[in-house]
Amino acid sequence: MRILALLFIVFILGSLASALYYLIKDKGQTDRTVKMLTIRVGLSLALFILLMAGYYFGIVPQSGLR
């Protein structure tokens, strides 16, 4: 579970970095920045739901992911 959470965080940061790249490169002419930020929000929401489900089913203990 810890590796999966870390992978989600890496993908979230990658999406955020690519959104910044598109923001600088496109200068607001295309909607690629908005698409990448939408992907980031979706990944963040999926990570939150995954962690809540893991806690509910007992995969993530009350002390957290150590």
CHARMM internal coordinates of N, CA and C (Angstrom, degrees):
IC EDIT
DIST 1 N 1 CA 1.4535
DIST 1 CA 1 C 1.5272
ANGL 1 N 1 CA 1 C 110.16
DIST 1 C 2 N 1.3317
ANGL 1 CA 1 C 2 N 115.97
DIHE 1 N 1 CA 1 C 2 N -36.37
DIST 2 N 2 CA 1.4561
ANGL 1 C 2 N 2 CA 119.80
DIHE 1 CA 1 C 2 N 2 CA -179.21
DIST 2 CA 2 C 1.5276
ANGL 2 N 2 CA 2 C 111.22
DIHE 1 C 2 N 2 CA 2 C -64.18
DIST 2 C 3 N 1.3315
ANGL 2 CA 2 C 3 N 116.34
DIHE 2 N 2 CA 2 C 3 N -41.43
DIST 3 N 3 CA 1.4637
ANGL 2 C 3 N 3 CA 120.39
DIHE 2 CA 2 C 3 N 3 CA -179.59
DIST 3 CA 3 C 1.5196
ANGL 3 N 3 CA 3 C 110.18
DIHE 2 C 3 N 3 CA 3 C -66.18
DIST 3 C 4 N 1.3140
ANGL 3 CA 3 C 4 N 117.18
DIHE 3 N 3 CA 3 C 4 N -39.89
DIST 4 N 4 CA 1.4573
ANGL 3 C 4 N 4 CA 121.12
DIHE 3 CA 3 C 4 N 4 CA 178.33
DIST 4 CA 4 C 1.5371
ANGL 4 N 4 CA 4 C 111.30
DIHE 3 C 4 N 4 CA 4 C -62.93
DIST 4 C 5 N 1.3290
ANGL 4 CA 4 C 5 N 116.32
DIHE 4 N 4 CA 4 C 5 N -42.09
DIST 5 N 5 CA 1.4689
ANGL 4 C 5 N 5 CA 120.16
DIHE 4 CA 4 C 5 N 5 CA 178.28
DIST 5 CA 5 C 1.5219
ANGL 5 N 5 CA 5 C 110.42
DIHE 4 C 5 N 5 CA 5 C -65.10
DIST 5 C 6 N 1.3236
ANGL 5 CA 5 C 6 N 117.21
DIHE 5 N 5 CA 5 C 6 N -40.51
DIST 6 N 6 CA 1.4648
ANGL 5 C 6 N 6 CA 119.89
DIHE 5 CA 5 C 6 N 6 CA 178.41
DIST 6 CA 6 C 1.5250
ANGL 6 N 6 CA 6 C 111.89
DIHE 5 C 6 N 6 CA 6 C -66.32
DIST 6 C 7 N 1.3291
ANGL 6 CA 6 C 7 N 116.58
DIHE 6 N 6 CA 6 C 7 N -36.98
DIST 7 N 7 CA 1.4670
ANGL 6 C 7 N 7 CA 119.73
DIHE 6 CA 6 C 7 N 7 CA 176.33
DIST 7 CA 7 C 1.5310
ANGL 7 N 7 CA 7 C 110.93
DIHE 6 C 7 N 7 CA 7 C -63.61
DIST 7 C 8 N 1.3231
ANGL 7 CA 7 C 8 N 116.40
DIHE 7 N 7 CA 7 C 8 N -41.85
DIST 8 N 8 CA 1.4609
ANGL 7 C 8 N 8 CA 119.75
DIHE 7 CA 7 C 8 N 8 CA 176.80
DIST 8 CA 8 C 1.5243
ANGL 8 N 8 CA 8 C 110.78
DIHE 7 C 8 N 8 CA 8 C -59.75
DIST 8 C 9 N 1.3294
ANGL 8 CA 8 C 9 N 116.72
DIHE 8 N 8 CA 8 C 9 N -43.33
DIST 9 N 9 CA 1.4647
ANGL 8 C 9 N 9 CA 120.22
DIHE 8 CA 8 C 9 N 9 CA -179.54
DIST 9 CA 9 C 1.5211
ANGL 9 N 9 CA 9 C 110.81
DIHE 8 C 9 N 9 CA 9 C -64.39
DIST 9 C 10 N 1.3281
ANGL 9 CA 9 C 10 N 117.75
DIHE 9 N 9 CA 9 C 10 N -39.88
DIST 10 N 10 CA 1.4697
ANGL 9 C 10 N 10 CA 120.90
DIHE 9 CA 9 C 10 N 10 CA 177.96
DIST 10 CA 10 C 1.5284
ANGL 10 N 10 CA 10 C 110.10
DIHE 9 C 10 N 10 CA 10 C -63.57
DIST 10 C 11 N 1.3277
ANGL 10 CA 10 C 11 N 117.41
DIHE 10 N 10 CA 10 C 11 N -43.20
DIST 11 N 11 CA 1.4681
ANGL 10 C 11 N 11 CA 120.25
DIHE 10 CA 10 C 11 N 11 CA 178.81
DIST 11 CA 11 C 1.5269
ANGL 11 N 11 CA 11 C 111.32
DIHE 10 C 11 N 11 CA 11 C -66.30
DIST 11 C 12 N 1.3235
ANGL 11 CA 11 C 12 N 117.53
DIHE 11 N 11 CA 11 C 12 N -36.77
DIST 12 N 12 CA 1.4655
ANGL 11 C 12 N 12 CA 121.02
DIHE 11 CA 11 C 12 N 12 CA 177.80
DIST 12 CA 12 C 1.5236
ANGL 12 N 12 CA 12 C 109.89
DIHE 11 C 12 N 12 CA 12 C -64.12
DIST 12 C 13 N 1.3245
ANGL 12 CA 12 C 13 N 117.11
DIHE 12 N 12 CA 12 C 13 N -45.30
DIST 13 N 13 CA 1.4650
ANGL 12 C 13 N 13 CA 120.14
DIHE 12 CA 12 C 13 N 13 CA 178.75
DIST 13 CA 13 C 1.5275
ANGL 13 N 13 CA 13 C 111.55
DIHE 12 C 13 N 13 CA 13 C -66.58
DIST 13 C 14 N 1.3206
ANGL 13 CA 13 C 14 N 116.96
DIHE 13 N 13 CA 13 C 14 N -36.41
DIST 14 N 14 CA 1.4650
ANGL 13 C 14 N 14 CA 120.32
DIHE 13 CA 13 C 14 N 14 CA 176.47
DIST 14 CA 14 C 1.5209
ANGL 14 N 14 CA 14 C 112.11
DIHE 13 C 14 N 14 CA 14 C -64.28
DIST 14 C 15 N 1.3065
ANGL 14 CA 14 C 15 N 116.23
DIHE 14 N 14 CA 14 C 15 N -40.50
DIST 15 N 15 CA 1.4604
ANGL 14 C 15 N 15 CA 120.33
DIHE 14 CA 14 C 15 N 15 CA 177.64
DIST 15 CA 15 C 1.5215
ANGL 15 N 15 CA 15 C 110.88
DIHE 14 C 15 N 15 CA 15 C -66.07
DIST 15 C 16 N 1.3144
ANGL 15 CA 15 C 16 N 116.43
DIHE 15 N 15 CA 15 C 16 N -39.31
DIST 16 N 16 CA 1.4578
ANGL 15 C 16 N 16 CA 120.64
DIHE 15 CA 15 C 16 N 16 CA 177.82
DIST 16 CA 16 C 1.5262
ANGL 16 N 16 CA 16 C 111.04
DIHE 15 C 16 N 16 CA 16 C -65.26
DIST 16 C 17 N 1.3249
ANGL 16 CA 16 C 17 N 117.07
DIHE 16 N 16 CA 16 C 17 N -40.99
DIST 17 N 17 CA 1.4660
ANGL 16 C 17 N 17 CA 121.03
DIHE 16 CA 16 C 17 N 17 CA 178.57
DIST 17 CA 17 C 1.5311
ANGL 17 N 17 CA 17 C 110.94
DIHE 16 C 17 N 17 CA 17 C -65.97
DIST 17 C 18 N 1.3136
ANGL 17 CA 17 C 18 N 117.19
DIHE 17 N 17 CA 17 C 18 N -40.79
DIST 18 N 18 CA 1.4679
ANGL 17 C 18 N 18 CA 118.98
DIHE 17 CA 17 C 18 N 18 CA 179.41
DIST 18 CA 18 C 1.5298
ANGL 18 N 18 CA 18 C 110.96
DIHE 17 C 18 N 18 CA 18 C -69.01
DIST 18 C 19 N 1.3226
ANGL 18 CA 18 C 19 N 117.91
DIHE 18 N 18 CA 18 C 19 N -32.72
DIST 19 N 19 CA 1.4632
ANGL 18 C 19 N 19 CA 120.22
DIHE 18 CA 18 C 19 N 19 CA 175.59
DIST 19 CA 19 C 1.5209
ANGL 19 N 19 CA 19 C 110.13
DIHE 18 C 19 N 19 CA 19 C -64.09
DIST 19 C 20 N 1.3308
ANGL 19 CA 19 C 20 N 117.04
DIHE 19 N 19 CA 19 C 20 N -40.86
DIST 20 N 20 CA 1.4613
ANGL 19 C 20 N 20 CA 120.32
DIHE 19 CA 19 C 20 N 20 CA 176.88
DIST 20 CA 20 C 1.5222
ANGL 20 N 20 CA 20 C 110.88
DIHE 19 C 20 N 20 CA 20 C -64.39
DIST 20 C 21 N 1.3209
ANGL 20 CA 20 C 21 N 116.47
DIHE 20 N 20 CA 20 C 21 N -41.21
DIST 21 N 21 CA 1.4706
ANGL 20 C 21 N 21 CA 120.49
DIHE 20 CA 20 C 21 N 21 CA 178.03
DIST 21 CA 21 C 1.5305
ANGL 21 N 21 CA 21 C 110.87
DIHE 20 C 21 N 21 CA 21 C -60.93
DIST 21 C 22 N 1.3313
ANGL 21 CA 21 C 22 N 117.10
DIHE 21 N 21 CA 21 C 22 N -46.99
DIST 22 N 22 CA 1.4632
ANGL 21 C 22 N 22 CA 120.64
DIHE 21 CA 21 C 22 N 22 CA 179.83
DIST 22 CA 22 C 1.5248
ANGL 22 N 22 CA 22 C 111.65
DIHE 21 C 22 N 22 CA 22 C -66.17
DIST 22 C 23 N 1.3150
ANGL 22 CA 22 C 23 N 117.19
DIHE 22 N 22 CA 22 C 23 N -33.36
DIST 23 N 23 CA 1.4548
ANGL 22 C 23 N 23 CA 120.78
DIHE 22 CA 22 C 23 N 23 CA 177.71
DIST 23 CA 23 C 1.5214
ANGL 23 N 23 CA 23 C 110.58
DIHE 22 C 23 N 23 CA 23 C -63.89
DIST 23 C 24 N 1.3254
ANGL 23 CA 23 C 24 N 116.28
DIHE 23 N 23 CA 23 C 24 N -42.58
DIST 24 N 24 CA 1.4610
ANGL 23 C 24 N 24 CA 120.27
DIHE 23 CA 23 C 24 N 24 CA -179.55
DIST 24 CA 24 C 1.5263
ANGL 24 N 24 CA 24 C 110.94
DIHE 23 C 24 N 24 CA 24 C -74.42
DIST 24 C 25 N 1.3282
ANGL 24 CA 24 C 25 N 117.40
DIHE 24 N 24 CA 24 C 25 N -43.18
DIST 25 N 25 CA 1.4659
ANGL 24 C 25 N 25 CA 121.40
DIHE 24 CA 24 C 25 N 25 CA -174.99
DIST 25 CA 25 C 1.5256
ANGL 25 N 25 CA 25 C 112.40
DIHE 24 C 25 N 25 CA 25 C -70.93
DIST 25 C 26 N 1.3319
ANGL 25 CA 25 C 26 N 117.43
DIHE 25 N 25 CA 25 C 26 N -45.57
DIST 26 N 26 CA 1.4631
ANGL 25 C 26 N 26 CA 120.92
DIHE 25 CA 25 C 26 N 26 CA -173.74
DIST 26 CA 26 C 1.5225
ANGL 26 N 26 CA 26 C 113.54
DIHE 25 C 26 N 26 CA 26 C -84.39
DIST 26 C 27 N 1.3275
ANGL 26 CA 26 C 27 N 117.31
DIHE 26 N 26 CA 26 C 27 N -18.18
DIST 27 N 27 CA 1.4640
ANGL 26 C 27 N 27 CA 122.23
DIHE 26 CA 26 C 27 N 27 CA -179.91
DIST 27 CA 27 C 1.5343
ANGL 27 N 27 CA 27 C 112.35
DIHE 26 C 27 N 27 CA 27 C 56.27
DIST 27 C 28 N 1.3340
ANGL 27 CA 27 C 28 N 115.87
DIHE 27 N 27 CA 27 C 28 N 36.18
DIST 28 N 28 CA 1.4595
ANGL 27 C 28 N 28 CA 120.38
DIHE 27 CA 27 C 28 N 28 CA 175.47
DIST 28 CA 28 C 1.5185
ANGL 28 N 28 CA 28 C 115.01
DIHE 27 C 28 N 28 CA 28 C 78.99
DIST 28 C 29 N 1.3072
ANGL 28 CA 28 C 29 N 118.95
DIHE 28 N 28 CA 28 C 29 N 11.79
DIST 29 N 29 CA 1.4625
ANGL 28 C 29 N 29 CA 121.57
DIHE 28 CA 28 C 29 N 29 CA -177.79
DIST 29 CA 29 C 1.5315
ANGL 29 N 29 CA 29 C 112.99
DIHE 28 C 29 N 29 CA 29 C -85.24
DIST 29 C 30 N 1.3116
ANGL 29 CA 29 C 30 N 117.62
DIHE 29 N 29 CA 29 C 30 N -24.84
DIST 30 N 30 CA 1.4655
ANGL 29 C 30 N 30 CA 120.41
DIHE 29 CA 29 C 30 N 30 CA -179.77
DIST 30 CA 30 C 1.5268
ANGL 30 N 30 CA 30 C 109.42
DIHE 29 C 30 N 30 CA 30 C -120.19
DIST 30 C 31 N 1.3117
ANGL 30 CA 30 C 31 N 115.16
DIHE 30 N 30 CA 30 C 31 N 174.47
DIST 31 N 31 CA 1.4650
ANGL 30 C 31 N 31 CA 119.73
DIHE 30 CA 30 C 31 N 31 CA -178.75
DIST 31 CA 31 C 1.5317
ANGL 31 N 31 CA 31 C 112.46
DIHE 30 C 31 N 31 CA 31 C -104.48
DIST 31 C 32 N 1.3283
ANGL 31 CA 31 C 32 N 117.19
DIHE 31 N 31 CA 31 C 32 N 20.25
DIST 32 N 32 CA 1.4625
ANGL 31 C 32 N 32 CA 120.38
DIHE 31 CA 31 C 32 N 32 CA -179.91
DIST 32 CA 32 C 1.5284
ANGL 32 N 32 CA 32 C 111.81
DIHE 31 C 32 N 32 CA 32 C -66.17
DIST 32 C 33 N 1.3331
ANGL 32 CA 32 C 33 N 117.12
DIHE 32 N 32 CA 32 C 33 N -33.82
DIST 33 N 33 CA 1.4661
ANGL 32 C 33 N 33 CA 120.28
DIHE 32 CA 32 C 33 N 33 CA 178.40
DIST 33 CA 33 C 1.5198
ANGL 33 N 33 CA 33 C 110.36
DIHE 32 C 33 N 33 CA 33 C -62.67
DIST 33 C 34 N 1.3216
ANGL 33 CA 33 C 34 N 116.63
DIHE 33 N 33 CA 33 C 34 N -44.37
DIST 34 N 34 CA 1.4646
ANGL 33 C 34 N 34 CA 121.00
DIHE 33 CA 33 C 34 N 34 CA -179.87
DIST 34 CA 34 C 1.5272
ANGL 34 N 34 CA 34 C 110.21
DIHE 33 C 34 N 34 CA 34 C -64.60
DIST 34 C 35 N 1.3144
ANGL 34 CA 34 C 35 N 117.97
DIHE 34 N 34 CA 34 C 35 N -39.56
DIST 35 N 35 CA 1.4599
ANGL 34 C 35 N 35 CA 121.18
DIHE 34 CA 34 C 35 N 35 CA 179.04
DIST 35 CA 35 C 1.5250
ANGL 35 N 35 CA 35 C 111.19
DIHE 34 C 35 N 35 CA 35 C -63.44
DIST 35 C 36 N 1.3372
ANGL 35 CA 35 C 36 N 117.22
DIHE 35 N 35 CA 35 C 36 N -42.65
DIST 36 N 36 CA 1.4524
ANGL 35 C 36 N 36 CA 120.02
DIHE 35 CA 35 C 36 N 36 CA -179.59
DIST 36 CA 36 C 1.5286
ANGL 36 N 36 CA 36 C 111.35
DIHE 35 C 36 N 36 CA 36 C -68.84
DIST 36 C 37 N 1.3201
ANGL 36 CA 36 C 37 N 117.54
DIHE 36 N 36 CA 36 C 37 N -36.57
DIST 37 N 37 CA 1.4558
ANGL 36 C 37 N 37 CA 119.73
DIHE 36 CA 36 C 37 N 37 CA 176.88
DIST 37 CA 37 C 1.5287
ANGL 37 N 37 CA 37 C 111.16
DIHE 36 C 37 N 37 CA 37 C -69.29
DIST 37 C 38 N 1.3349
ANGL 37 CA 37 C 38 N 116.41
DIHE 37 N 37 CA 37 C 38 N -32.80
DIST 38 N 38 CA 1.4597
ANGL 37 C 38 N 38 CA 120.10
DIHE 37 CA 37 C 38 N 38 CA 175.37
DIST 38 CA 38 C 1.5241
ANGL 38 N 38 CA 38 C 110.64
DIHE 37 C 38 N 38 CA 38 C -65.78
DIST 38 C 39 N 1.3166
ANGL 38 CA 38 C 39 N 116.70
DIHE 38 N 38 CA 38 C 39 N -40.51
DIST 39 N 39 CA 1.4607
ANGL 38 C 39 N 39 CA 120.92
DIHE 38 CA 38 C 39 N 39 CA 176.29
DIST 39 CA 39 C 1.5226
ANGL 39 N 39 CA 39 C 110.06
DIHE 38 C 39 N 39 CA 39 C -62.70
DIST 39 C 40 N 1.3358
ANGL 39 CA 39 C 40 N 117.02
DIHE 39 N 39 CA 39 C 40 N -40.73
DIST 40 N 40 CA 1.4638
ANGL 39 C 40 N 40 CA 120.75
DIHE 39 CA 39 C 40 N 40 CA 178.96
DIST 40 CA 40 C 1.5231
ANGL 40 N 40 CA 40 C 111.54
DIHE 39 C 40 N 40 CA 40 C -61.85
DIST 40 C 41 N 1.3261
ANGL 40 CA 40 C 41 N 116.46
DIHE 40 N 40 CA 40 C 41 N -43.39
DIST 41 N 41 CA 1.4632
ANGL 40 C 41 N 41 CA 120.27
DIHE 40 CA 40 C 41 N 41 CA 178.81
DIST 41 CA 41 C 1.5301
ANGL 41 N 41 CA 41 C 110.01
DIHE 40 C 41 N 41 CA 41 C -64.91
DIST 41 C 42 N 1.3158
ANGL 41 CA 41 C 42 N 117.02
DIHE 41 N 41 CA 41 C 42 N -41.25
DIST 42 N 42 CA 1.4625
ANGL 41 C 42 N 42 CA 120.56
DIHE 41 CA 41 C 42 N 42 CA 178.22
DIST 42 CA 42 C 1.5187
ANGL 42 N 42 CA 42 C 112.32
DIHE 41 C 42 N 42 CA 42 C -63.00
DIST 42 C 43 N 1.3361
ANGL 42 CA 42 C 43 N 117.04
DIHE 42 N 42 CA 42 C 43 N -41.71
DIST 43 N 43 CA 1.4591
ANGL 42 C 43 N 43 CA 120.32
DIHE 42 CA 42 C 43 N 43 CA 177.84
DIST 43 CA 43 C 1.5282
ANGL 43 N 43 CA 43 C 111.33
DIHE 42 C 43 N 43 CA 43 C -66.69
DIST 43 C 44 N 1.3229
ANGL 43 CA 43 C 44 N 116.81
DIHE 43 N 43 CA 43 C 44 N -38.89
DIST 44 N 44 CA 1.4668
ANGL 43 C 44 N 44 CA 120.15
DIHE 43 CA 43 C 44 N 44 CA 178.14
DIST 44 CA 44 C 1.5183
ANGL 44 N 44 CA 44 C 110.81
DIHE 43 C 44 N 44 CA 44 C -64.27
DIST 44 C 45 N 1.3114
ANGL 44 CA 44 C 45 N 116.31
DIHE 44 N 44 CA 44 C 45 N -42.15
DIST 45 N 45 CA 1.4641
ANGL 44 C 45 N 45 CA 120.49
DIHE 44 CA 44 C 45 N 45 CA 177.92
DIST 45 CA 45 C 1.5288
ANGL 45 N 45 CA 45 C 111.01
DIHE 44 C 45 N 45 CA 45 C -65.03
DIST 45 C 46 N 1.3310
ANGL 45 CA 45 C 46 N 116.62
DIHE 45 N 45 CA 45 C 46 N -41.41
DIST 46 N 46 CA 1.4629
ANGL 45 C 46 N 46 CA 120.28
DIHE 45 CA 45 C 46 N 46 CA 178.51
DIST 46 CA 46 C 1.5254
ANGL 46 N 46 CA 46 C 111.03
DIHE 45 C 46 N 46 CA 46 C -63.96
DIST 46 C 47 N 1.3370
ANGL 46 CA 46 C 47 N 117.51
DIHE 46 N 46 CA 46 C 47 N -39.90
DIST 47 N 47 CA 1.4632
ANGL 46 C 47 N 47 CA 120.57
DIHE 46 CA 46 C 47 N 47 CA 177.43
DIST 47 CA 47 C 1.5206
ANGL 47 N 47 CA 47 C 110.82
DIHE 46 C 47 N 47 CA 47 C -63.79
DIST 47 C 48 N 1.3159
ANGL 47 CA 47 C 48 N 117.18
DIHE 47 N 47 CA 47 C 48 N -42.71
DIST 48 N 48 CA 1.4617
ANGL 47 C 48 N 48 CA 121.02
DIHE 47 CA 47 C 48 N 48 CA 178.67
DIST 48 CA 48 C 1.5262
ANGL 48 N 48 CA 48 C 110.54
DIHE 47 C 48 N 48 CA 48 C -61.17
DIST 48 C 49 N 1.3218
ANGL 48 CA 48 C 49 N 117.29
DIHE 48 N 48 CA 48 C 49 N -46.28
DIST 49 N 49 CA 1.4666
ANGL 48 C 49 N 49 CA 121.18
DIHE 48 CA 48 C 49 N 49 CA 179.77
DIST 49 CA 49 C 1.5270
ANGL 49 N 49 CA 49 C 110.63
DIHE 48 C 49 N 49 CA 49 C -64.63
DIST 49 C 50 N 1.3302
ANGL 49 CA 49 C 50 N 116.83
DIHE 49 N 49 CA 49 C 50 N -39.77
DIST 50 N 50 CA 1.4582
ANGL 49 C 50 N 50 CA 121.14
DIHE 49 CA 49 C 50 N 50 CA 178.63
DIST 50 CA 50 C 1.5334
ANGL 50 N 50 CA 50 C 110.79
DIHE 49 C 50 N 50 CA 50 C -62.35
DIST 50 C 51 N 1.3249
ANGL 50 CA 50 C 51 N 117.15
DIHE 50 N 50 CA 50 C 51 N -43.95
DIST 51 N 51 CA 1.4636
ANGL 50 C 51 N 51 CA 120.19
DIHE 50 CA 50 C 51 N 51 CA 179.61
DIST 51 CA 51 C 1.5235
ANGL 51 N 51 CA 51 C 111.55
DIHE 50 C 51 N 51 CA 51 C -67.75
DIST 51 C 52 N 1.3222
ANGL 51 CA 51 C 52 N 117.21
DIHE 51 N 51 CA 51 C 52 N -38.89
DIST 52 N 52 CA 1.4628
ANGL 51 C 52 N 52 CA 119.85
DIHE 51 CA 51 C 52 N 52 CA 178.08
DIST 52 CA 52 C 1.5340
ANGL 52 N 52 CA 52 C 110.86
DIHE 51 C 52 N 52 CA 52 C -66.36
DIST 52 C 53 N 1.3229
ANGL 52 CA 52 C 53 N 117.05
DIHE 52 N 52 CA 52 C 53 N -40.58
DIST 53 N 53 CA 1.4630
ANGL 52 C 53 N 53 CA 120.60
DIHE 52 CA 52 C 53 N 53 CA 177.70
DIST 53 CA 53 C 1.5272
ANGL 53 N 53 CA 53 C 110.45
DIHE 52 C 53 N 53 CA 53 C -66.36
DIST 53 C 54 N 1.3276
ANGL 53 CA 53 C 54 N 117.23
DIHE 53 N 53 CA 53 C 54 N -39.55
DIST 54 N 54 CA 1.4568
ANGL 53 C 54 N 54 CA 120.65
DIHE 53 CA 53 C 54 N 54 CA 177.34
DIST 54 CA 54 C 1.5139
ANGL 54 N 54 CA 54 C 112.02
DIHE 53 C 54 N 54 CA 54 C -63.09
DIST 54 C 55 N 1.3158
ANGL 54 CA 54 C 55 N 116.89
DIHE 54 N 54 CA 54 C 55 N -38.87
DIST 55 N 55 CA 1.4636
ANGL 54 C 55 N 55 CA 120.61
DIHE 54 CA 54 C 55 N 55 CA 176.94
DIST 55 CA 55 C 1.5305
ANGL 55 N 55 CA 55 C 110.82
DIHE 54 C 55 N 55 CA 55 C -67.64
DIST 55 C 56 N 1.3326
ANGL 55 CA 55 C 56 N 116.08
DIHE 55 N 55 CA 55 C 56 N -41.89
DIST 56 N 56 CA 1.4678
ANGL 55 C 56 N 56 CA 120.58
DIHE 55 CA 55 C 56 N 56 CA -179.03
DIST 56 CA 56 C 1.5272
ANGL 56 N 56 CA 56 C 111.41
DIHE 55 C 56 N 56 CA 56 C -63.07
DIST 56 C 57 N 1.3335
ANGL 56 CA 56 C 57 N 116.41
DIHE 56 N 56 CA 56 C 57 N -41.07
DIST 57 N 57 CA 1.4610
ANGL 56 C 57 N 57 CA 119.93
DIHE 56 CA 56 C 57 N 57 CA -177.00
DIST 57 CA 57 C 1.5273
ANGL 57 N 57 CA 57 C 112.75
DIHE 56 C 57 N 57 CA 57 C -88.85
DIST 57 C 58 N 1.3175
ANGL 57 CA 57 C 58 N 117.71
DIHE 57 N 57 CA 57 C 58 N 1.98
DIST 58 N 58 CA 1.4548
ANGL 57 C 58 N 58 CA 121.44
DIHE 57 CA 57 C 58 N 58 CA 175.51
DIST 58 CA 58 C 1.4990
ANGL 58 N 58 CA 58 C 115.39
DIHE 57 C 58 N 58 CA 58 C 85.74
DIST 58 C 59 N 1.3210
ANGL 58 CA 58 C 59 N 118.43
DIHE 58 N 58 CA 58 C 59 N 9.29
DIST 59 N 59 CA 1.4641
ANGL 58 C 59 N 59 CA 120.79
DIHE 58 CA 58 C 59 N 59 CA 178.38
DIST 59 CA 59 C 1.5255
ANGL 59 N 59 CA 59 C 109.92
DIHE 58 C 59 N 59 CA 59 C -75.05
DIST 59 C 60 N 1.3314
ANGL 59 CA 59 C 60 N 116.33
DIHE 59 N 59 CA 59 C 60 N -38.90
DIST 60 N 60 CA 1.4620
ANGL 59 C 60 N 60 CA 121.67
DIHE 59 CA 59 C 60 N 60 CA 177.00
DIST 60 CA 60 C 1.5191
ANGL 60 N 60 CA 60 C 107.50
DIHE 59 C 60 N 60 CA 60 C -99.35
DIST 60 C 61 N 1.3335
ANGL 60 CA 60 C 61 N 117.79
DIHE 60 N 60 CA 60 C 61 N 118.83
DIST 61 N 61 CA 1.4662
ANGL 60 C 61 N 61 CA 119.33
DIHE 60 CA 60 C 61 N 61 CA -179.34
DIST 61 CA 61 C 1.5301
ANGL 61 N 61 CA 61 C 111.90
DIHE 60 C 61 N 61 CA 61 C -72.06
DIST 61 C 62 N 1.3295
ANGL 61 CA 61 C 62 N 116.61
DIHE 61 N 61 CA 61 C 62 N 169.52
DIST 62 N 62 CA 1.4565
ANGL 61 C 62 N 62 CA 120.64
DIHE 61 CA 61 C 62 N 62 CA -178.02
DIST 62 CA 62 C 1.5160
ANGL 62 N 62 CA 62 C 111.96
DIHE 61 C 62 N 62 CA 62 C -64.96
DIST 62 C 63 N 1.3189
ANGL 62 CA 62 C 63 N 117.80
DIHE 62 N 62 CA 62 C 63 N -25.14
DIST 63 N 63 CA 1.4642
ANGL 62 C 63 N 63 CA 120.09
DIHE 62 CA 62 C 63 N 63 CA -179.58
DIST 63 CA 63 C 1.5168
ANGL 63 N 63 CA 63 C 111.96
DIHE 62 C 63 N 63 CA 63 C -78.91
DIST 63 C 64 N 1.3200
ANGL 63 CA 63 C 64 N 119.52
DIHE 63 N 63 CA 63 C 64 N -8.30
DIST 64 N 64 CA 1.4567
ANGL 63 C 64 N 64 CA 123.09
DIHE 63 CA 63 C 64 N 64 CA 177.86
DIST 64 CA 64 C 1.5204
ANGL 64 N 64 CA 64 C 111.91
DIHE 63 C 64 N 64 CA 64 C 100.02
DIST 64 C 65 N 1.3246
ANGL 64 CA 64 C 65 N 115.16
DIHE 64 N 64 CA 64 C 65 N -173.74
DIST 65 N 65 CA 1.4693
ANGL 64 C 65 N 65 CA 121.46
DIHE 64 CA 64 C 65 N 65 CA 179.98
DIST 65 CA 65 C 1.5238
ANGL 65 N 65 CA 65 C 108.74
DIHE 64 C 65 N 65 CA 65 C -87.30
DIST 65 C 66 N 1.3095
ANGL 65 CA 65 C 66 N 117.91
DIHE 65 N 65 CA 65 C 66 N 109.55
DIST 66 N 66 CA 1.4634
ANGL 65 C 66 N 66 CA 121.52
DIHE 65 CA 65 C 66 N 66 CA 178.43
DIST 66 CA 66 C 1.4901
ANGL 66 N 66 CA 66 C 110.96
DIHE 65 C 66 N 66 CA 66 C -115.32
END
COOR INIT
IC SEED 1 N 1 CA 1 C
IC BUILD
